[in-house]
Amino acid sequence: MYKKEDIVTVMFLNGMELIGTLVSEGEDVVVIDKPMLCQATKNGVSFTPAISLTGDVVDGELKLAKRNVMYILKTLEE
């Protein structure tokens, strides 16, 4: 649906939202480069390179199981 190097937003079933560069998308897996966690704050949307509270920063590709993904959208330009 989207092409390689598009900036996409991945929304998970639990409400977590990641933004990153699409590397590839298969039937069961989507690969995102340099994912960032998106969070709503009182000042607007915040982005952080740490996608978990206790894990290292992902400075490269991250494989995501699509069974946990609600949808993938092209990210807004803003």
Distance bins in CASP14 RR format, pairs under 12 A and 6 or more apart:
PFRMAT RR
TARGET T0000
AUTHOR 0000-0000-0000
RMODE 2
METHOD distances of the structure
MODEL  1
1 8 0 0 0 0 1 0 0 0 0 0 0
1 22 0 0 0 0 1 0 0 0 0 0 0
1 25 1 0 0 1 0 0 0 0 0 0 0
1 26 0 0 0 0 0 1 0 0 0 0 0
1 30 0 0 0 0 0 1 0 0 0 0 0
1 71 0 0 0 0 0 1 0 0 0 0 0
1 72 1 0 0 1 0 0 0 0 0 0 0
1 73 0 0 0 0 1 0 0 0 0 0 0
1 74 0 0 0 0 1 0 0 0 0 0 0
2 8 1 0 1 0 0 0 0 0 0 0 0
2 9 0 0 0 0 0 1 0 0 0 0 0
2 10 0 0 0 0 0 1 0 0 0 0 0
2 20 0 0 0 0 0 1 0 0 0 0 0
2 21 0 0 0 0 0 1 0 0 0 0 0
2 22 1 0 1 0 0 0 0 0 0 0 0
2 23 0 0 0 0 0 1 0 0 0 0 0
2 24 0 0 0 0 0 1 0 0 0 0 0
2 25 1 0 0 1 0 0 0 0 0 0 0
2 26 0 0 0 0 0 1 0 0 0 0 0
2 30 0 0 0 0 1 0 0 0 0 0 0
2 32 0 0 0 0 0 1 0 0 0 0 0
2 71 0 0 0 0 0 1 0 0 0 0 0
2 72 1 0 0 1 0 0 0 0 0 0 0
2 73 0 0 0 0 1 0 0 0 0 0 0
2 74 1 0 1 0 0 0 0 0 0 0 0
2 75 0 0 0 0 1 0 0 0 0 0 0
3 21 0 0 0 0 0 1 0 0 0 0 0
3 22 1 0 0 1 0 0 0 0 0 0 0
3 23 0 0 0 0 0 1 0 0 0 0 0
3 24 0 0 0 0 0 1 0 0 0 0 0
3 25 0 0 0 0 1 0 0 0 0 0 0
3 74 0 0 0 0 1 0 0 0 0 0 0
4 21 0 0 0 0 1 0 0 0 0 0 0
4 22 1 0 0 1 0 0 0 0 0 0 0
4 23 1 0 0 1 0 0 0 0 0 0 0
4 24 1 0 0 1 0 0 0 0 0 0 0
4 25 0 0 0 0 1 0 0 0 0 0 0
4 26 0 0 0 0 0 1 0 0 0 0 0
4 30 0 0 0 0 0 1 0 0 0 0 0
4 31 0 0 0 0 1 0 0 0 0 0 0
4 32 0 0 0 0 0 1 0 0 0 0 0
4 33 0 0 0 0 1 0 0 0 0 0 0
5 20 0 0 0 0 0 1 0 0 0 0 0
5 21 1 0 1 0 0 0 0 0 0 0 0
5 22 1 0 0 1 0 0 0 0 0 0 0
5 23 0 0 0 0 1 0 0 0 0 0 0
5 24 0 0 0 0 0 1 0 0 0 0 0
5 31 0 0 0 0 0 1 0 0 0 0 0
5 32 0 0 0 0 0 1 0 0 0 0 0
5 33 0 0 0 0 1 0 0 0 0 0 0
5 34 0 0 0 0 0 1 0 0 0 0 0
5 74 0 0 0 0 0 1 0 0 0 0 0
6 19 0 0 0 0 0 1 0 0 0 0 0
6 20 0 0 0 0 1 0 0 0 0 0 0
6 21 1 0 0 1 0 0 0 0 0 0 0
6 22 1 0 1 0 0 0 0 0 0 0 0
6 23 0 0 0 0 0 1 0 0 0 0 0
6 24 0 0 0 0 0 1 0 0 0 0 0
6 25 0 0 0 0 1 0 0 0 0 0 0
6 30 0 0 0 0 0 1 0 0 0 0 0
6 32 0 0 0 0 0 1 0 0 0 0 0
6 33 0 0 0 0 0 1 0 0 0 0 0
6 72 0 0 0 0 1 0 0 0 0 0 0
6 73 0 0 0 0 0 1 0 0 0 0 0
6 74 1 0 1 0 0 0 0 0 0 0 0
6 75 0 0 0 0 1 0 0 0 0 0 0
6 77 0 0 0 0 0 1 0 0 0 0 0
7 18 0 0 0 0 0 1 0 0 0 0 0
7 19 1 0 0 1 0 0 0 0 0 0 0
7 20 1 0 1 0 0 0 0 0 0 0 0
7 21 1 0 1 0 0 0 0 0 0 0 0
7 22 1 0 0 1 0 0 0 0 0 0 0
7 23 0 0 0 0 0 1 0 0 0 0 0
7 32 0 0 0 0 1 0 0 0 0 0 0
7 33 0 0 0 0 1 0 0 0 0 0 0
7 34 0 0 0 0 0 1 0 0 0 0 0
7 35 0 0 0 0 0 1 0 0 0 0 0
7 36 0 0 0 0 0 1 0 0 0 0 0
7 38 0 0 0 0 0 1 0 0 0 0 0
7 47 0 0 0 0 0 1 0 0 0 0 0
7 72 0 0 0 0 0 1 0 0 0 0 0
7 73 0 0 0 0 0 1 0 0 0 0 0
7 74 1 0 0 1 0 0 0 0 0 0 0
7 75 1 0 1 0 0 0 0 0 0 0 0
7 76 0 0 0 0 1 0 0 0 0 0 0
7 77 0 0 0 0 1 0 0 0 0 0 0
7 78 0 0 0 0 0 1 0 0 0 0 0
8 17 0 0 0 0 0 1 0 0 0 0 0
8 18 0 0 0 0 1 0 0 0 0 0 0
8 19 1 0 0 1 0 0 0 0 0 0 0
8 20 1 0 0 1 0 0 0 0 0 0 0
8 21 1 0 0 1 0 0 0 0 0 0 0
8 22 1 0 1 0 0 0 0 0 0 0 0
8 23 0 0 0 0 0 1 0 0 0 0 0
8 24 0 0 0 0 0 1 0 0 0 0 0
8 25 0 0 0 0 1 0 0 0 0 0 0
8 30 0 0 0 0 1 0 0 0 0 0 0
8 31 0 0 0 0 0 1 0 0 0 0 0
8 32 1 0 0 1 0 0 0 0 0 0 0
8 33 0 0 0 0 0 1 0 0 0 0 0
8 34 0 0 0 0 0 1 0 0 0 0 0
8 35 0 0 0 0 1 0 0 0 0 0 0
8 36 0 0 0 0 0 1 0 0 0 0 0
8 38 0 0 0 0 0 1 0 0 0 0 0
8 64 0 0 0 0 0 1 0 0 0 0 0
8 69 0 0 0 0 0 1 0 0 0 0 0
8 71 0 0 0 0 0 1 0 0 0 0 0
8 72 1 0 1 0 0 0 0 0 0 0 0
8 73 1 0 0 1 0 0 0 0 0 0 0
8 74 1 0 1 0 0 0 0 0 0 0 0
8 75 1 0 1 0 0 0 0 0 0 0 0
8 76 0 0 0 0 0 1 0 0 0 0 0
9 15 0 0 0 0 0 1 0 0 0 0 0
9 16 0 0 0 0 0 1 0 0 0 0 0
9 17 1 0 0 1 0 0 0 0 0 0 0
9 18 1 0 0 1 0 0 0 0 0 0 0
9 19 1 0 1 0 0 0 0 0 0 0 0
9 20 1 0 0 1 0 0 0 0 0 0 0
9 21 0 0 0 0 0 1 0 0 0 0 0
9 22 0 0 0 0 0 1 0 0 0 0 0
9 30 0 0 0 0 0 1 0 0 0 0 0
9 32 0 0 0 0 1 0 0 0 0 0 0
9 35 0 0 0 0 0 1 0 0 0 0 0
9 36 0 0 0 0 0 1 0 0 0 0 0
9 37 0 0 0 0 0 1 0 0 0 0 0
9 38 1 0 0 1 0 0 0 0 0 0 0
9 45 0 0 0 0 0 1 0 0 0 0 0
9 47 0 0 0 0 0 1 0 0 0 0 0
9 69 0 0 0 0 0 1 0 0 0 0 0
9 70 0 0 0 0 0 1 0 0 0 0 0
9 71 0 0 0 0 1 0 0 0 0 0 0
9 72 1 0 0 1 0 0 0 0 0 0 0
9 73 1 0 1 0 0 0 0 0 0 0 0
9 74 1 0 0 1 0 0 0 0 0 0 0
9 75 1 0 1 0 0 0 0 0 0 0 0
9 76 0 0 0 0 1 0 0 0 0 0 0
10 16 0 0 0 0 1 0 0 0 0 0 0
10 17 1 0 0 1 0 0 0 0 0 0 0
10 18 1 0 1 0 0 0 0 0 0 0 0
10 19 1 0 0 1 0 0 0 0 0 0 0
10 20 1 0 0 1 0 0 0 0 0 0 0
10 21 0 0 0 0 0 1 0 0 0 0 0
10 22 0 0 0 0 1 0 0 0 0 0 0
10 25 0 0 0 0 0 1 0 0 0 0 0
10 29 0 0 0 0 0 1 0 0 0 0 0
10 30 1 0 0 1 0 0 0 0 0 0 0
10 31 0 0 0 0 0 1 0 0 0 0 0
10 32 1 0 0 1 0 0 0 0 0 0 0
10 35 1 0 0 1 0 0 0 0 0 0 0
10 36 0 0 0 0 0 1 0 0 0 0 0
10 37 0 0 0 0 0 1 0 0 0 0 0
10 38 0 0 0 0 1 0 0 0 0 0 0
10 51 0 0 0 0 0 1 0 0 0 0 0
10 62 0 0 0 0 1 0 0 0 0 0 0
10 63 0 0 0 0 0 1 0 0 0 0 0
10 64 1 0 0 1 0 0 0 0 0 0 0
10 65 0 0 0 0 0 1 0 0 0 0 0
10 66 0 0 0 0 1 0 0 0 0 0 0
10 68 0 0 0 0 1 0 0 0 0 0 0
10 69 1 0 1 0 0 0 0 0 0 0 0
10 70 0 0 0 0 1 0 0 0 0 0 0
10 71 1 0 0 1 0 0 0 0 0 0 0
10 72 1 0 1 0 0 0 0 0 0 0 0
10 73 0 0 0 0 1 0 0 0 0 0 0
10 74 0 0 0 0 0 1 0 0 0 0 0
10 75 0 0 0 0 1 0 0 0 0 0 0
11 17 1 0 1 0 0 0 0 0 0 0 0
11 18 0 0 0 0 1 0 0 0 0 0 0
11 19 0 0 0 0 0 1 0 0 0 0 0
11 30 0 0 0 0 0 1 0 0 0 0 0
11 38 0 0 0 0 1 0 0 0 0 0 0
11 64 0 0 0 0 0 1 0 0 0 0 0
11 66 0 0 0 0 0 1 0 0 0 0 0
11 68 0 0 0 0 0 1 0 0 0 0 0
11 69 1 0 0 1 0 0 0 0 0 0 0
11 70 1 0 1 0 0 0 0 0 0 0 0
11 71 1 0 1 0 0 0 0 0 0 0 0
11 72 1 0 0 1 0 0 0 0 0 0 0
11 73 1 0 0 1 0 0 0 0 0 0 0
11 75 0 0 0 0 0 1 0 0 0 0 0
12 18 1 0 0 1 0 0 0 0 0 0 0
12 30 0 0 0 0 0 1 0 0 0 0 0
12 32 0 0 0 0 0 1 0 0 0 0 0
12 35 0 0 0 0 0 1 0 0 0 0 0
12 37 0 0 0 0 0 1 0 0 0 0 0
12 38 0 0 0 0 0 1 0 0 0 0 0
12 51 0 0 0 0 0 1 0 0 0 0 0
12 64 0 0 0 0 1 0 0 0 0 0 0
12 65 0 0 0 0 1 0 0 0 0 0 0
12 66 0 0 0 0 0 1 0 0 0 0 0
12 67 0 0 0 0 0 1 0 0 0 0 0
12 68 1 0 1 0 0 0 0 0 0 0 0
12 69 1 0 1 0 0 0 0 0 0 0 0
12 70 1 0 0 1 0 0 0 0 0 0 0
12 71 0 0 0 0 1 0 0 0 0 0 0
12 72 0 0 0 0 0 1 0 0 0 0 0
13 64 0 0 0 0 0 1 0 0 0 0 0
13 65 0 0 0 0 0 1 0 0 0 0 0
13 66 0 0 0 0 0 1 0 0 0 0 0
13 67 0 0 0 0 1 0 0 0 0 0 0
13 68 1 0 1 0 0 0 0 0 0 0 0
13 69 1 0 0 1 0 0 0 0 0 0 0
13 70 1 0 1 0 0 0 0 0 0 0 0
13 71 0 0 0 0 1 0 0 0 0 0 0
14 68 1 0 0 1 0 0 0 0 0 0 0
14 69 0 0 0 0 0 1 0 0 0 0 0
14 70 0 0 0 0 1 0 0 0 0 0 0
15 37 0 0 0 0 0 1 0 0 0 0 0
15 38 0 0 0 0 0 1 0 0 0 0 0
15 39 0 0 0 0 0 1 0 0 0 0 0
15 40 0 0 0 0 0 1 0 0 0 0 0
15 68 0 0 0 0 0 1 0 0 0 0 0
15 69 0 0 0 0 0 1 0 0 0 0 0
15 70 1 0 0 1 0 0 0 0 0 0 0
15 71 0 0 0 0 0 1 0 0 0 0 0
16 35 0 0 0 0 0 1 0 0 0 0 0
16 36 0 0 0 0 0 1 0 0 0 0 0
16 37 1 0 0 1 0 0 0 0 0 0 0
16 38 0 0 0 0 1 0 0 0 0 0 0
16 39 0 0 0 0 1 0 0 0 0 0 0
16 40 0 0 0 0 0 1 0 0 0 0 0
16 48 0 0 0 0 0 1 0 0 0 0 0
16 51 0 0 0 0 1 0 0 0 0 0 0
16 52 0 0 0 0 1 0 0 0 0 0 0
16 53 0 0 0 0 0 1 0 0 0 0 0
16 64 0 0 0 0 0 1 0 0 0 0 0
16 68 0 0 0 0 1 0 0 0 0 0 0
16 69 0 0 0 0 0 1 0 0 0 0 0
16 70 0 0 0 0 1 0 0 0 0 0 0
17 32 0 0 0 0 0 1 0 0 0 0 0
17 35 0 0 0 0 0 1 0 0 0 0 0
17 36 0 0 0 0 1 0 0 0 0 0 0
17 37 1 0 0 1 0 0 0 0 0 0 0
17 38 1 0 1 0 0 0 0 0 0 0 0
17 39 0 0 0 0 1 0 0 0 0 0 0
17 40 0 0 0 0 1 0 0 0 0 0 0
17 45 0 0 0 0 1 0 0 0 0 0 0
17 46 0 0 0 0 0 1 0 0 0 0 0
17 47 0 0 0 0 0 1 0 0 0 0 0
17 48 0 0 0 0 0 1 0 0 0 0 0
17 51 0 0 0 0 0 1 0 0 0 0 0
17 69 0 0 0 0 0 1 0 0 0 0 0
17 70 0 0 0 0 1 0 0 0 0 0 0
17 71 0 0 0 0 0 1 0 0 0 0 0
17 72 0 0 0 0 0 1 0 0 0 0 0
17 73 0 0 0 0 1 0 0 0 0 0 0
17 75 0 0 0 0 0 1 0 0 0 0 0
18 30 0 0 0 0 1 0 0 0 0 0 0
18 31 0 0 0 0 0 1 0 0 0 0 0
18 32 1 0 0 1 0 0 0 0 0 0 0
18 33 0 0 0 0 0 1 0 0 0 0 0
18 34 0 0 0 0 0 1 0 0 0 0 0
18 35 1 0 1 0 0 0 0 0 0 0 0
18 36 1 0 0 1 0 0 0 0 0 0 0
18 37 1 0 0 1 0 0 0 0 0 0 0
18 38 1 0 0 1 0 0 0 0 0 0 0
18 39 0 0 0 0 0 1 0 0 0 0 0
18 47 0 0 0 0 1 0 0 0 0 0 0
18 48 0 0 0 0 0 1 0 0 0 0 0
18 49 0 0 0 0 0 1 0 0 0 0 0
18 50 0 0 0 0 0 1 0 0 0 0 0
18 51 1 0 0 1 0 0 0 0 0 0 0
18 52 0 0 0 0 0 1 0 0 0 0 0
18 58 0 0 0 0 1 0 0 0 0 0 0
18 62 0 0 0 0 1 0 0 0 0 0 0
18 64 1 0 0 1 0 0 0 0 0 0 0
18 68 0 0 0 0 0 1 0 0 0 0 0
18 69 0 0 0 0 1 0 0 0 0 0 0
18 70 0 0 0 0 0 1 0 0 0 0 0
18 72 0 0 0 0 1 0 0 0 0 0 0
18 73 0 0 0 0 0 1 0 0 0 0 0
18 75 0 0 0 0 0 1 0 0 0 0 0
19 32 0 0 0 0 1 0 0 0 0 0 0
19 33 0 0 0 0 0 1 0 0 0 0 0
19 34 0 0 0 0 1 0 0 0 0 0 0
19 35 1 0 0 1 0 0 0 0 0 0 0
19 36 1 0 1 0 0 0 0 0 0 0 0
19 37 0 0 0 0 1 0 0 0 0 0 0
19 38 1 0 1 0 0 0 0 0 0 0 0
19 39 0 0 0 0 0 1 0 0 0 0 0
19 45 0 0 0 0 1 0 0 0 0 0 0
19 46 0 0 0 0 0 1 0 0 0 0 0
19 47 1 0 0 1 0 0 0 0 0 0 0
19 48 0 0 0 0 0 1 0 0 0 0 0
19 49 0 0 0 0 0 1 0 0 0 0 0
19 51 0 0 0 0 0 1 0 0 0 0 0
19 62 0 0 0 0 0 1 0 0 0 0 0
19 72 0 0 0 0 0 1 0 0 0 0 0
19 73 0 0 0 0 1 0 0 0 0 0 0
19 74 0 0 0 0 0 1 0 0 0 0 0
19 75 1 0 1 0 0 0 0 0 0 0 0
19 76 0 0 0 0 1 0 0 0 0 0 0
20 30 0 0 0 0 0 1 0 0 0 0 0
20 31 0 0 0 0 0 1 0 0 0 0 0
20 32 1 0 1 0 0 0 0 0 0 0 0
20 33 1 0 0 1 0 0 0 0 0 0 0
20 34 1 0 1 0 0 0 0 0 0 0 0
20 35 1 0 1 0 0 0 0 0 0 0 0
20 36 1 0 0 1 0 0 0 0 0 0 0
20 37 0 0 0 0 0 1 0 0 0 0 0
20 38 0 0 0 0 1 0 0 0 0 0 0
20 47 0 0 0 0 1 0 0 0 0 0 0
20 49 0 0 0 0 0 1 0 0 0 0 0
20 51 0 0 0 0 0 1 0 0 0 0 0
20 58 0 0 0 0 0 1 0 0 0 0 0
20 60 0 0 0 0 0 1 0 0 0 0 0
20 61 0 0 0 0 0 1 0 0 0 0 0
20 62 0 0 0 0 1 0 0 0 0 0 0
20 64 0 0 0 0 0 1 0 0 0 0 0
20 72 0 0 0 0 0 1 0 0 0 0 0
20 73 0 0 0 0 0 1 0 0 0 0 0
20 74 0 0 0 0 0 1 0 0 0 0 0
20 75 1 0 0 1 0 0 0 0 0 0 0
21 30 0 0 0 0 0 1 0 0 0 0 0
21 31 0 0 0 0 1 0 0 0 0 0 0
21 32 1 0 0 1 0 0 0 0 0 0 0
21 33 1 0 1 0 0 0 0 0 0 0 0
21 34 1 0 0 1 0 0 0 0 0 0 0
21 35 0 0 0 0 1 0 0 0 0 0 0
21 36 0 0 0 0 0 1 0 0 0 0 0
21 60 0 0 0 0 1 0 0 0 0 0 0
21 61 0 0 0 0 1 0 0 0 0 0 0
21 62 0 0 0 0 0 1 0 0 0 0 0
21 74 0 0 0 0 0 1 0 0 0 0 0
21 75 0 0 0 0 1 0 0 0 0 0 0
22 30 1 0 0 1 0 0 0 0 0 0 0
22 31 1 0 0 1 0 0 0 0 0 0 0
22 32 1 0 0 1 0 0 0 0 0 0 0
22 33 1 0 0 1 0 0 0 0 0 0 0
22 34 0 0 0 0 0 1 0 0 0 0 0
22 35 0 0 0 0 0 1 0 0 0 0 0
22 61 0 0 0 0 0 1 0 0 0 0 0
22 62 0 0 0 0 0 1 0 0 0 0 0
22 64 0 0 0 0 0 1 0 0 0 0 0
22 72 0 0 0 0 1 0 0 0 0 0 0
22 73 0 0 0 0 0 1 0 0 0 0 0
22 74 0 0 0 0 1 0 0 0 0 0 0
22 75 0 0 0 0 1 0 0 0 0 0 0
23 29 0 0 0 0 0 1 0 0 0 0 0
23 30 0 0 0 0 1 0 0 0 0 0 0
23 31 1 0 1 0 0 0 0 0 0 0 0
23 32 1 0 0 1 0 0 0 0 0 0 0
23 33 1 0 1 0 0 0 0 0 0 0 0
23 34 0 0 0 0 1 0 0 0 0 0 0
23 35 0 0 0 0 0 1 0 0 0 0 0
23 60 0 0 0 0 1 0 0 0 0 0 0
23 61 1 0 1 0 0 0 0 0 0 0 0
23 62 0 0 0 0 1 0 0 0 0 0 0
23 63 0 0 0 0 1 0 0 0 0 0 0
23 64 0 0 0 0 0 1 0 0 0 0 0
24 30 1 0 0 1 0 0 0 0 0 0 0
24 31 1 0 1 0 0 0 0 0 0 0 0
24 32 0 0 0 0 1 0 0 0 0 0 0
24 33 0 0 0 0 1 0 0 0 0 0 0
24 61 0 0 0 0 1 0 0 0 0 0 0
24 62 0 0 0 0 0 1 0 0 0 0 0
24 63 0 0 0 0 1 0 0 0 0 0 0
24 64 0 0 0 0 0 1 0 0 0 0 0
24 66 0 0 0 0 0 1 0 0 0 0 0
24 72 0 0 0 0 0 1 0 0 0 0 0
25 31 1 0 0 1 0 0 0 0 0 0 0
25 32 0 0 0 0 1 0 0 0 0 0 0
25 63 0 0 0 0 0 1 0 0 0 0 0
25 64 0 0 0 0 1 0 0 0 0 0 0
25 66 0 0 0 0 1 0 0 0 0 0 0
25 69 0 0 0 0 1 0 0 0 0 0 0
25 72 1 0 0 1 0 0 0 0 0 0 0
26 63 0 0 0 0 0 1 0 0 0 0 0
26 64 0 0 0 0 0 1 0 0 0 0 0
26 65 0 0 0 0 0 1 0 0 0 0 0
26 66 1 0 0 1 0 0 0 0 0 0 0
26 69 0 0 0 0 0 1 0 0 0 0 0
26 72 0 0 0 0 0 1 0 0 0 0 0
27 65 0 0 0 0 0 1 0 0 0 0 0
27 66 1 0 0 1 0 0 0 0 0 0 0
27 67 0 0 0 0 0 1 0 0 0 0 0
27 69 0 0 0 0 0 1 0 0 0 0 0
28 63 0 0 0 0 1 0 0 0 0 0 0
28 64 0 0 0 0 1 0 0 0 0 0 0
28 65 1 0 0 1 0 0 0 0 0 0 0
28 66 1 0 1 0 0 0 0 0 0 0 0
28 67 1 0 0 1 0 0 0 0 0 0 0
28 68 0 0 0 0 0 1 0 0 0 0 0
28 69 0 0 0 0 0 1 0 0 0 0 0
29 61 0 0 0 0 0 1 0 0 0 0 0
29 62 0 0 0 0 0 1 0 0 0 0 0
29 63 1 0 1 0 0 0 0 0 0 0 0
29 64 1 0 0 1 0 0 0 0 0 0 0
29 65 1 0 0 1 0 0 0 0 0 0 0
29 66 1 0 0 1 0 0 0 0 0 0 0
29 67 0 0 0 0 1 0 0 0 0 0 0
29 68 0 0 0 0 0 1 0 0 0 0 0
29 69 0 0 0 0 1 0 0 0 0 0 0
29 72 0 0 0 0 0 1 0 0 0 0 0
30 61 0 0 0 0 0 1 0 0 0 0 0
30 62 0 0 0 0 1 0 0 0 0 0 0
30 63 1 0 0 1 0 0 0 0 0 0 0
30 64 1 0 1 0 0 0 0 0 0 0 0
30 65 0 0 0 0 1 0 0 0 0 0 0
30 66 1 0 1 0 0 0 0 0 0 0 0
30 67 0 0 0 0 0 1 0 0 0 0 0
30 68 0 0 0 0 0 1 0 0 0 0 0
30 69 1 0 0 1 0 0 0 0 0 0 0
30 71 0 0 0 0 0 1 0 0 0 0 0
30 72 1 0 0 1 0 0 0 0 0 0 0
31 58 0 0 0 0 0 1 0 0 0 0 0
31 60 0 0 0 0 1 0 0 0 0 0 0
31 61 1 0 1 0 0 0 0 0 0 0 0
31 62 1 0 0 1 0 0 0 0 0 0 0
31 63 1 0 1 0 0 0 0 0 0 0 0
31 64 1 0 0 1 0 0 0 0 0 0 0
31 65 0 0 0 0 0 1 0 0 0 0 0
31 66 0 0 0 0 0 1 0 0 0 0 0
31 72 0 0 0 0 0 1 0 0 0 0 0
32 51 0 0 0 0 1 0 0 0 0 0 0
32 58 0 0 0 0 1 0 0 0 0 0 0
32 60 0 0 0 0 1 0 0 0 0 0 0
32 61 1 0 0 1 0 0 0 0 0 0 0
32 62 1 0 1 0 0 0 0 0 0 0 0
32 63 0 0 0 0 1 0 0 0 0 0 0
32 64 1 0 0 1 0 0 0 0 0 0 0
32 66 0 0 0 0 0 1 0 0 0 0 0
32 69 0 0 0 0 0 1 0 0 0 0 0
32 72 0 0 0 0 1 0 0 0 0 0 0
32 75 0 0 0 0 0 1 0 0 0 0 0
33 49 0 0 0 0 0 1 0 0 0 0 0
33 58 0 0 0 0 1 0 0 0 0 0 0
33 59 0 0 0 0 1 0 0 0 0 0 0
33 60 1 0 1 0 0 0 0 0 0 0 0
33 61 1 0 1 0 0 0 0 0 0 0 0
33 62 1 0 0 1 0 0 0 0 0 0 0
33 63 0 0 0 0 0 1 0 0 0 0 0
33 64 0 0 0 0 0 1 0 0 0 0 0
34 47 0 0 0 0 0 1 0 0 0 0 0
34 48 0 0 0 0 0 1 0 0 0 0 0
34 49 1 0 0 1 0 0 0 0 0 0 0
34 51 0 0 0 0 0 1 0 0 0 0 0
34 57 0 0 0 0 1 0 0 0 0 0 0
34 58 1 0 0 1 0 0 0 0 0 0 0
34 59 1 0 0 1 0 0 0 0 0 0 0
34 60 1 0 1 0 0 0 0 0 0 0 0
34 61 0 0 0 0 1 0 0 0 0 0 0
34 62 0 0 0 0 1 0 0 0 0 0 0
35 47 0 0 0 0 0 1 0 0 0 0 0
35 48 0 0 0 0 0 1 0 0 0 0 0
35 49 1 0 0 1 0 0 0 0 0 0 0
35 50 0 0 0 0 1 0 0 0 0 0 0
35 51 1 0 1 0 0 0 0 0 0 0 0
35 52 0 0 0 0 0 1 0 0 0 0 0
35 57 0 0 0 0 1 0 0 0 0 0 0
35 58 1 0 1 0 0 0 0 0 0 0 0
35 59 0 0 0 0 1 0 0 0 0 0 0
35 60 0 0 0 0 1 0 0 0 0 0 0
35 61 0 0 0 0 1 0 0 0 0 0 0
35 62 1 0 1 0 0 0 0 0 0 0 0
35 63 0 0 0 0 0 1 0 0 0 0 0
35 64 0 0 0 0 1 0 0 0 0 0 0
35 75 0 0 0 0 0 1 0 0 0 0 0
36 45 0 0 0 0 0 1 0 0 0 0 0
36 46 0 0 0 0 1 0 0 0 0 0 0
36 47 1 0 1 0 0 0 0 0 0 0 0
36 48 1 0 0 1 0 0 0 0 0 0 0
36 49 1 0 1 0 0 0 0 0 0 0 0
36 50 0 0 0 0 1 0 0 0 0 0 0
36 51 1 0 0 1 0 0 0 0 0 0 0
36 57 0 0 0 0 1 0 0 0 0 0 0
36 58 0 0 0 0 1 0 0 0 0 0 0
36 59 0 0 0 0 0 1 0 0 0 0 0
36 60 0 0 0 0 0 1 0 0 0 0 0
36 62 0 0 0 0 0 1 0 0 0 0 0
36 75 0 0 0 0 0 1 0 0 0 0 0
37 45 0 0 0 0 0 1 0 0 0 0 0
37 46 0 0 0 0 1 0 0 0 0 0 0
37 47 1 0 0 1 0 0 0 0 0 0 0
37 48 1 0 1 0 0 0 0 0 0 0 0
37 49 1 0 0 1 0 0 0 0 0 0 0
37 50 1 0 0 1 0 0 0 0 0 0 0
37 51 1 0 1 0 0 0 0 0 0 0 0
37 52 0 0 0 0 1 0 0 0 0 0 0
37 53 0 0 0 0 1 0 0 0 0 0 0
37 55 0 0 0 0 0 1 0 0 0 0 0
37 57 0 0 0 0 0 1 0 0 0 0 0
37 58 0 0 0 0 1 0 0 0 0 0 0
37 62 0 0 0 0 0 1 0 0 0 0 0
38 44 0 0 0 0 0 1 0 0 0 0 0
38 45 1 0 1 0 0 0 0 0 0 0 0
38 46 1 0 0 1 0 0 0 0 0 0 0
38 47 1 0 1 0 0 0 0 0 0 0 0
38 48 0 0 0 0 1 0 0 0 0 0 0
38 49 0 0 0 0 0 1 0 0 0 0 0
38 51 0 0 0 0 1 0 0 0 0 0 0
38 73 0 0 0 0 0 1 0 0 0 0 0
38 75 0 0 0 0 1 0 0 0 0 0 0
38 76 0 0 0 0 0 1 0 0 0 0 0
39 45 1 0 0 1 0 0 0 0 0 0 0
39 46 1 0 1 0 0 0 0 0 0 0 0
39 47 1 0 0 1 0 0 0 0 0 0 0
39 48 1 0 0 1 0 0 0 0 0 0 0
39 50 0 0 0 0 0 1 0 0 0 0 0
39 51 0 0 0 0 0 1 0 0 0 0 0
39 53 0 0 0 0 0 1 0 0 0 0 0
40 46 1 0 0 1 0 0 0 0 0 0 0
40 47 0 0 0 0 0 1 0 0 0 0 0
41 47 0 0 0 0 0 1 0 0 0 0 0
41 48 0 0 0 0 0 1 0 0 0 0 0
44 78 0 0 0 0 0 1 0 0 0 0 0
45 75 0 0 0 0 0 1 0 0 0 0 0
45 76 0 0 0 0 0 1 0 0 0 0 0
45 78 0 0 0 0 1 0 0 0 0 0 0
47 75 0 0 0 0 0 1 0 0 0 0 0
48 55 0 0 0 0 0 1 0 0 0 0 0
48 57 0 0 0 0 1 0 0 0 0 0 0
48 58 0 0 0 0 0 1 0 0 0 0 0
49 55 0 0 0 0 0 1 0 0 0 0 0
49 56 0 0 0 0 1 0 0 0 0 0 0
49 57 1 0 1 0 0 0 0 0 0 0 0
49 58 1 0 0 1 0 0 0 0 0 0 0
49 59 1 0 0 1 0 0 0 0 0 0 0
49 60 0 0 0 0 1 0 0 0 0 0 0
49 62 0 0 0 0 0 1 0 0 0 0 0
50 56 1 0 0 1 0 0 0 0 0 0 0
50 57 1 0 1 0 0 0 0 0 0 0 0
50 58 0 0 0 0 1 0 0 0 0 0 0
50 59 0 0 0 0 0 1 0 0 0 0 0
51 57 0 0 0 0 1 0 0 0 0 0 0
51 58 1 0 1 0 0 0 0 0 0 0 0
51 59 0 0 0 0 0 1 0 0 0 0 0
51 60 0 0 0 0 0 1 0 0 0 0 0
51 62 1 0 0 1 0 0 0 0 0 0 0
51 64 0 0 0 0 0 1 0 0 0 0 0
52 58 0 0 0 0 1 0 0 0 0 0 0
52 62 0 0 0 0 0 1 0 0 0 0 0
55 62 0 0 0 0 0 1 0 0 0 0 0
56 62 0 0 0 0 0 1 0 0 0 0 0
58 64 0 0 0 0 0 1 0 0 0 0 0
63 69 0 0 0 0 0 1 0 0 0 0 0
64 70 0 0 0 0 0 1 0 0 0 0 0
64 72 0 0 0 0 1 0 0 0 0 0 0
66 72 0 0 0 0 1 0 0 0 0 0 0
END
